[in-house]
Amino acid sequence: MSTPLSKPDLTDLTSLGDSGSPLMPYVGFLLSKAALKVSQQVDISLEPFAIQVRHYGVLLFLSQINTTVSQKEIGERLWIDRNTMVSLIDHLEAQGLAVRTRDPKDRRSYAISITEKGRTVVQQADQVVGEADAQFTEALTSDELEQFTKLLVKLLTGAQGD
């Protein structure tokens, strides 16, 4: 297990209540906490639509590609494992937001498409998701947010080889 070369200044983290955690110097721990917090905020904002951020991501993807796509491909493109994809599509189908049909080209596979109701939900949810995202990042200047986003992409693309 690797250890950090130097401990960062954690004085700004006392409001989190975890400032005594030995994991605080680790970027992965902080990213995990940040991801959990923003997911919770977005999930709360999506409650009126009976979906969570993970459902919204699938719906947004489906609305942007504008065609049917295999469940497997959605999972690969959004980094969602097979078992989780099944439950996500089950929920979207039960809500009438997506349709799952046997792929005529491969009967072992399912083709997923978004319904009109799903498109409407995505359009309405876009605003509340954007507001929740803006609220989460409001402590950052626009330059900091741009740099932070670039760094996150760099970390994610660098970690893909694992």
N, C-alpha and C positions, 0 to 999 in steps of 0.2 A: 504494500500500500504506500503510495507516495504521500508526502507531506508538503505543505506550502513552504516556499523558501522564506517568505516573510509574512507576518500577520498584518492584514489590513487594519486600518483604523475603523473600529466598530462602534464609535461613540454615537453615530447616527442611527444605530440599530436598536437602541435601548427601548424604543417605543414598540418594537415587535414582540417583546416579552421573551425572546429567545437569545438575548445577548450573551447569556452564560453558556450557551450550547457550544461544545467543542467542535461542532461542524460548521460554525459561522465563517471561518476563514476559507471554506471551500466554495468555489464558484458553483459547482453542481448543486450543492445544498441550497444556495441562495436562488439559483435559477428555478429549482424545484418549488421553493416557497413562493417565489414570484408567480410561477405558472399556476400554482394552486389558488393563489389569491385572485388573479385575474379571471381564472375559470369560474370561481365562485361568484365573482361580480357579474360576469356575463350570464351565467346560469340564472341568477336572480332576475336579470333584465329580460331573459327569454321565457320566464315562467308563464306569461300570458299566452304564449304560443304553444305551450305544452311540449317544449323541446329544450335540450341543453346545448352547450357550445359544440359538443361532439356531433350532435345531429345537424346542427346548423352548418358545420363544415362540410358534411356530406351533401346536404341540400344545395349549398352554394356551389360546390363542385359540379353537381348534376345540372344546375341551372346555367352554368357557364359553358359546359361542353355541348349542351343542347342536342344530345343524342342518347341512345341507350348505351350502357357500358357494363361490363361484367363486374360483379361484386368483388372479384379478385383484383381487378385493375383499380377500382376505387381504393381498396385497402393498400395496394402498393403505392399509388400516387399520394395518398394522405398519411402513409406510415401507420396504418391501423391493422392489427393482426386479424387473422381469419375469424376467430371466435367472437371477437368484439364486433366485427363487421356484421356477422349474422344477427346479433342482438340489436345493433343500430338499425339495420334494414327492417327487422321485425317491428321495431317501434315506429319507424317512418311509415311503414305499410299500414300498421294498425291505426295511425292517425290520418291516413288517406293522403299522405304527402309524397309517397313514392310507390311505384309498382315494381314487383319482382316477377319476372316471367322466365320460363326455361329458354335458354339461348338456342335458337333453331340450328345454329352452326355447331354447338357442342352441348348435348343434353345433360352433361355433368355440371354445366355452368349455368348461372342465373344472370339475366340481363336486367339491369336496374334503370328505371327512368323516373323523372320527376313528374308529378301531376300538376294540374293547374292550381290546385289548392297549395301544393308545395311551392310553386313559383310565387304565389301571393304571399305566403309566409316568409319566404326569403326577402322579398321586396320590403315587407313591413319590418322584418327583424333587422335588416341592414342598418337602419337608423339607430335602434337601441344598442346593437352590438358596437357600432361606431362610437356612440356616446359612452358606453362602458369602457371601451378601449381608451378613449380620450381622458376619461376620469382617472383611469389607472396610471396613465403616463403624464398627468398634468404637472407633476413635480419636475419634469424635464423640459429644458428649452427645446425649441425646434431643432437646433443643431445637435444637441445631446441625443434627442430621439432619433434623428437620422443616423448618427454615429452608432448608437446602441443597436438599432435595427441592422446596420451593416455588420456589426460584430456578432450579433446572434446568427445571422445568415452564414457568416464565416465559420463560426463554431459548429453549426449544424452540417454544413457541407464538408467540413473537415472530419466530422464524426461519422459520416456516412460509410466510410471505408471499414468501420468496425463490424 
